[in-house]
Amino acid sequence: MILGSHNSWTYNRPKKWWMKLIVFTARCQSDNIVEQYTYDGVRCFDLRVRFKDDKPIIAHGIIEYDISEKDLFESLEYLNLKGDACVRILHEVRTKKQYTEEAVENFVDFIIRLQTRFTHIRFWCGKNLYNWENDYEFPYKPSCEEKYSSVCPPKILDDWYPKIFAKLHNSEIKEKGTDKDVLLIDFVNIG
């Protein structure tokens, strides 16, 4: 089983002031990529991306994170040099308005750039969050179990507070593990 971090780049600051007010509902990690790899044992990372003016934006729902393409590529270069990481890429579009032909083309072009540049990372998934269909087909297809606040019962307050869910459940989730290839969790540094 490979330990994975759900929404791996959400440790970054939100882009806009109003996003700071609700970021607690969308922040899923507090450690940066190097810390997740080095101290938390993460080998699978979860990258959610959409595009504005053909530029990649790291996002989770309505929250967009303040990370440049250069900084994103530096973190991916770190993983590339390690040679044993995989990255799940999801197209962070959730509405019909966001899900356009141009958005899909940008997503596919971005994936091709990543695969060309970071040849020692195993990229996978390629689905969009609008209809959960493939916008890009990867050959690497690990099985994955997701155990974090928005997919696990009980659906009370901890659904809106990923950090609380992690504090309450991560120890048990990590101890139990999974028979799947990858286990994705929030706040990998907790539990």
C-alpha positions as CSV (number, residue, x, y, z in Angstrom):
1,M,0.0,0.0,0.0
2,I,1.2,3.5,-0.9
3,L,0.3,6.4,1.4
4,G,-1.2,9.3,-0.5
5,S,-2.1,12.8,0.4
6,H,-5.5,14.1,-0.7
7,N,-5.3,17.6,-2.3
8,S,-1.6,17.6,-1.7
9,W,-0.9,21.3,-2.6
10,T,-3.6,22.8,-0.4
11,Y,-1.1,23.8,2.3
12,N,-0.5,27.0,0.2
13,R,-2.3,30.3,0.9
14,P,-5.6,31.0,-0.8
15,K,-5.3,33.5,-3.7
16,K,-8.0,35.9,-2.6
17,W,-8.9,37.5,0.7
18,W,-12.4,36.0,0.9
19,M,-11.1,32.5,0.3
20,K,-9.1,32.8,3.6
21,L,-12.5,33.0,5.4
22,I,-13.5,29.5,4.3
23,V,-10.1,27.8,3.5
24,F,-10.5,25.6,6.6
25,T,-13.1,23.6,4.6
26,A,-10.8,23.1,1.7
27,R,-7.3,22.8,3.2
28,C,-6.4,19.2,3.4
29,Q,-2.6,19.3,4.1
30,S,-0.4,21.5,6.3
31,D,2.9,20.1,5.3
32,N,4.6,21.0,2.0
33,I,5.5,18.4,-0.6
34,V,9.0,17.9,0.7
35,E,7.7,17.4,4.2
36,Q,5.0,15.1,3.1
37,Y,7.5,13.0,1.3
38,T,10.3,13.1,3.9
39,Y,8.5,13.1,7.2
40,D,5.1,11.7,6.5
41,G,6.1,8.9,4.1
42,V,3.8,10.0,1.3
43,R,4.6,8.5,-2.2
44,C,1.3,9.4,-3.9
45,F,0.3,13.0,-4.4
46,D,-3.0,14.4,-5.5
47,L,-2.9,17.4,-7.9
48,R,-6.1,19.3,-8.7
49,V,-5.8,21.8,-11.5
50,R,-8.0,24.1,-13.6
51,F,-7.0,26.8,-16.0
52,K,-7.4,30.6,-16.3
53,D,-6.1,32.2,-19.5
54,D,-4.3,28.9,-20.3
55,K,-2.4,29.0,-17.0
56,P,-2.8,26.2,-14.4
57,I,-4.5,27.1,-11.1
58,I,-4.2,24.7,-8.2
59,A,-7.7,24.6,-6.6
60,H,-10.1,22.6,-4.4
61,G,-13.7,23.6,-5.1
62,I,-14.0,27.3,-5.1
63,I,-10.7,27.9,-3.3
64,E,-7.7,28.7,-5.5
65,Y,-4.2,28.5,-4.1
66,D,-1.4,31.0,-4.5
67,I,1.2,28.9,-6.1
68,S,3.0,29.7,-9.3
69,E,3.6,27.3,-12.1
70,K,7.3,27.7,-11.3
71,D,6.8,26.7,-7.7
72,L,4.6,23.8,-8.7
73,F,7.2,22.6,-11.1
74,E,9.9,22.8,-8.4
75,S,7.9,20.5,-6.1
76,L,7.3,18.1,-9.0
77,E,11.1,18.2,-9.9
78,Y,11.8,17.2,-6.3
79,L,9.5,14.2,-6.7
80,N,11.0,13.4,-10.1
81,L,14.5,13.3,-8.6
82,K,13.3,10.9,-5.9
83,G,12.0,8.5,-8.7
84,D,9.5,6.6,-6.6
85,A,6.5,8.9,-6.5
86,C,3.2,9.0,-8.3
87,V,0.8,11.9,-8.8
88,R,-2.9,11.6,-9.4
89,I,-4.1,14.5,-11.6
90,L,-7.7,15.6,-11.5
91,H,-9.3,18.3,-13.7
92,E,-10.8,20.6,-11.0
93,V,-13.9,21.6,-13.0
94,R,-17.2,21.0,-11.3
95,T,-19.9,22.7,-13.4
96,K,-21.0,22.6,-17.0
97,K,-19.9,26.2,-17.4
98,Q,-16.3,25.3,-16.3
99,Y,-16.2,22.2,-18.4
100,T,-15.5,23.5,-21.9
101,E,-13.6,22.1,-24.8
102,E,-10.9,24.7,-24.2
103,A,-10.6,23.7,-20.6
104,V,-10.1,20.0,-21.6
105,E,-7.5,21.0,-24.2
106,N,-5.6,23.0,-21.6
107,F,-5.7,20.1,-19.2
108,V,-4.5,17.6,-21.8
109,D,-1.7,19.9,-22.9
110,F,-0.7,20.4,-19.3
111,I,-0.5,16.6,-18.7
112,I,1.6,16.1,-21.8
113,R,4.0,18.8,-20.6
114,L,4.2,17.2,-17.2
115,Q,4.9,13.7,-18.6
116,T,7.5,15.1,-21.0
117,R,9.3,17.0,-18.3
118,F,9.0,14.7,-15.2
119,T,9.7,11.3,-16.7
120,H,10.4,9.6,-13.3
121,I,6.9,10.4,-11.8
122,R,4.1,7.9,-12.5
123,F,1.1,10.1,-13.4
124,W,-2.4,8.7,-13.2
125,C,-6.2,9.3,-13.2
126,G,-7.0,12.2,-15.7
127,K,-10.7,12.5,-14.7
128,N,-12.6,15.7,-14.3
129,L,-14.8,16.5,-11.3
130,Y,-17.8,17.5,-13.4
131,N,-18.9,14.1,-14.7
132,W,-16.0,12.0,-13.4
133,E,-15.1,10.9,-16.9
134,N,-11.6,10.7,-18.3
135,D,-10.3,13.8,-20.0
136,Y,-7.0,12.0,-20.4
137,E,-6.2,8.3,-20.3
138,F,-3.1,7.2,-18.4
139,P,-1.6,3.7,-18.7
140,Y,-0.8,3.6,-15.0
141,K,-4.1,2.8,-13.1
142,P,-3.5,1.9,-9.5
143,S,-6.5,1.0,-7.3
144,C,-7.2,3.7,-4.8
145,E,-9.1,4.0,-1.5
146,E,-10.0,7.5,-0.4
147,K,-10.5,8.0,3.4
148,Y,-11.1,11.6,4.2
149,S,-13.8,13.9,5.5
150,S,-15.9,14.4,2.4
151,V,-16.1,10.7,1.5
152,C,-16.4,9.0,4.9
153,P,-19.3,8.8,7.3
154,P,-20.3,10.3,9.7
155,K,-21.4,13.3,7.7
156,I,-21.7,15.8,10.5
157,L,-19.4,18.7,11.3
158,D,-16.2,16.8,10.3
159,D,-17.4,16.8,6.7
160,W,-16.7,20.6,6.7
161,Y,-13.6,20.4,8.8
162,P,-11.0,18.0,7.2
163,K,-8.5,18.7,10.0
164,I,-11.0,17.6,12.7
165,F,-11.8,14.4,10.7
166,A,-8.1,13.7,10.5
167,K,-7.6,14.2,14.2
168,L,-10.5,11.9,15.0
169,H,-9.9,9.1,12.4
170,N,-6.4,9.1,10.8
171,S,-4.7,6.9,13.4
172,E,-7.4,4.2,12.9
173,I,-7.3,4.6,9.1
174,K,-3.6,4.4,8.9
175,E,-3.5,1.3,11.2
176,K,-6.2,-0.5,9.2
177,G,-4.6,0.4,5.9
178,T,-6.2,-0.9,2.7
179,D,-5.9,-3.7,0.2
180,K,-5.8,-1.2,-2.6
181,D,-2.6,0.1,-4.2
182,V,-3.1,3.7,-2.8
183,L,-4.6,5.1,0.4
184,L,-5.4,8.8,0.1
185,I,-6.0,10.8,3.3
186,D,-6.2,14.4,4.6
187,F,-3.5,15.8,6.8
188,V,-1.0,13.0,6.4
189,N,1.0,14.4,9.3
190,I,-1.8,13.7,11.8
191,G,-2.2,10.2,13.3
